[in-house]
Amino acid sequence: MTGMAQPASPLSVGSLTQLTLSLIAIVALILAISWALKRLRLARPRASGEIAVVDELSVGPRERIVLIRIGDAQVLIGVGASGVVPLTPLPAPIVLKGGGTPAPAFAERLRDLMKRPDAPT
């Protein structure tokens, strides 16, 4: 009986350390993915009802102009670090070239990003 080794306890310091580091890595990965989606604007809110974001244009690192549809009317607003500023209601709705199609799916956006010449390989 002296030659038999004792099995390692599942609650040993090494296994608890490994479990903790694994959980920290998973949480960090989730946070990194959510940051990347927000930064690349891949996770765009979908139109749900009478209010929808029709189009947006970045005019600075943290500033953009957003065209919003409210019912049958459209309004331009400015969004920046200082908050939201109403710019002007439009007398006639703007019709976009794409016909106001919904934002492309994640796979399509990823494929487009991968085709760009400045995309990392």
C-alpha positions as CSV (number, residue, x, y, z in Angstrom):
1,M,0.0,0.0,0.0
2,T,2.9,2.3,0.3
3,G,3.4,2.5,-3.5
4,M,-0.1,3.8,-4.2
5,A,-0.3,7.6,-4.8
6,Q,-3.2,9.6,-3.4
7,P,-5.4,11.2,-6.0
8,A,-5.3,15.0,-6.1
9,S,-8.1,16.7,-4.2
10,P,-10.6,18.5,-6.6
11,L,-10.4,21.5,-4.2
12,S,-6.7,21.9,-4.1
13,V,-5.1,25.3,-4.4
14,G,-3.8,24.6,-7.9
15,S,-7.3,23.6,-9.2
16,L,-9.0,26.6,-7.6
17,T,-6.3,29.0,-9.0
18,Q,-6.8,27.5,-12.5
19,L,-10.6,27.8,-12.2
20,T,-10.3,31.5,-11.0
21,L,-8.0,32.4,-13.9
22,S,-10.2,30.7,-16.4
23,L,-13.3,32.6,-15.2
24,I,-11.3,35.9,-15.3
25,A,-10.2,35.1,-18.9
26,I,-13.8,34.4,-19.9
27,V,-15.1,37.6,-18.4
28,A,-12.3,39.6,-20.0
29,L,-13.1,38.0,-23.4
30,I,-16.8,39.0,-23.1
31,L,-15.9,42.6,-22.2
32,A,-13.4,42.8,-25.1
33,I,-16.0,41.5,-27.6
34,S,-18.6,43.9,-26.3
35,W,-16.2,46.8,-26.6
36,A,-15.2,45.8,-30.1
37,L,-18.8,45.6,-31.2
38,K,-19.6,49.0,-29.7
39,R,-16.4,50.5,-31.3
40,L,-17.1,49.1,-34.7
41,R,-20.8,49.8,-34.4
42,L,-21.7,46.3,-35.4
43,A,-24.3,46.0,-32.7
44,R,-26.7,48.6,-34.0
45,P,-30.1,49.0,-32.3
46,R,-32.9,47.8,-34.6
47,A,-35.9,49.9,-35.4
48,S,-38.8,48.8,-33.2
49,G,-42.0,50.7,-34.0
50,E,-42.4,54.4,-34.6
51,I,-38.9,55.6,-33.8
52,A,-35.9,54.4,-35.8
53,V,-32.3,55.6,-36.6
54,V,-32.3,56.0,-40.4
55,D,-28.6,57.0,-40.9
56,E,-25.7,58.4,-39.1
57,L,-22.5,60.2,-40.0
58,S,-19.3,60.5,-37.9
59,V,-18.0,64.1,-37.8
60,G,-15.3,63.5,-35.2
61,P,-13.9,60.9,-32.8
62,R,-16.9,61.1,-30.5
63,E,-19.3,63.3,-32.5
64,R,-21.9,62.2,-35.1
65,I,-25.0,63.5,-36.8
66,V,-27.9,61.1,-36.7
67,L,-31.0,61.1,-38.8
68,I,-34.0,59.8,-36.8
69,R,-37.4,58.8,-38.2
70,I,-40.3,59.5,-35.8
71,G,-43.5,58.3,-37.5
72,D,-43.6,60.0,-40.9
73,A,-41.2,62.9,-39.9
74,Q,-37.5,62.9,-39.8
75,V,-35.2,64.9,-37.4
76,L,-31.5,65.6,-37.5
77,I,-29.7,65.5,-34.1
78,G,-26.1,65.9,-33.0
79,V,-24.6,63.4,-30.6
80,G,-21.4,64.1,-28.9
81,A,-19.5,64.0,-25.6
82,S,-21.6,66.9,-24.3
83,G,-24.9,65.1,-25.0
84,V,-27.6,65.1,-27.6
85,V,-28.4,68.4,-29.4
86,P,-31.5,68.7,-31.7
87,L,-30.3,70.2,-35.0
88,T,-33.4,70.6,-37.1
89,P,-36.6,68.9,-38.1
90,L,-36.8,68.2,-41.8
91,P,-39.7,69.6,-43.8
92,A,-39.6,66.6,-46.2
93,P,-38.3,63.1,-45.5
94,I,-35.0,62.1,-47.0
95,V,-35.0,58.9,-49.0
96,L,-31.7,57.0,-48.8
97,K,-30.2,55.3,-51.8
98,G,-30.5,51.9,-50.1
99,G,-34.2,52.5,-49.7
100,G,-33.9,52.4,-45.9
101,T,-32.9,48.7,-45.7
102,P,-32.1,47.4,-42.3
103,A,-28.5,47.2,-41.2
104,P,-26.6,44.1,-42.6
105,A,-26.2,41.0,-40.5
106,F,-23.1,40.5,-38.4
107,A,-21.6,38.0,-40.9
108,E,-22.0,40.4,-43.8
109,R,-20.4,43.2,-41.9
110,L,-17.5,41.0,-40.8
111,R,-17.0,39.8,-44.4
112,D,-16.9,43.4,-45.6
113,L,-14.4,44.3,-42.9
114,M,-12.2,41.4,-43.8
115,K,-12.2,42.4,-47.5
116,R,-10.9,45.9,-46.7
117,P,-7.2,46.4,-47.8
118,D,-6.2,47.9,-44.5
119,A,-7.7,44.9,-42.5
120,P,-5.2,43.0,-40.4
121,T,-4.3,39.6,-41.7
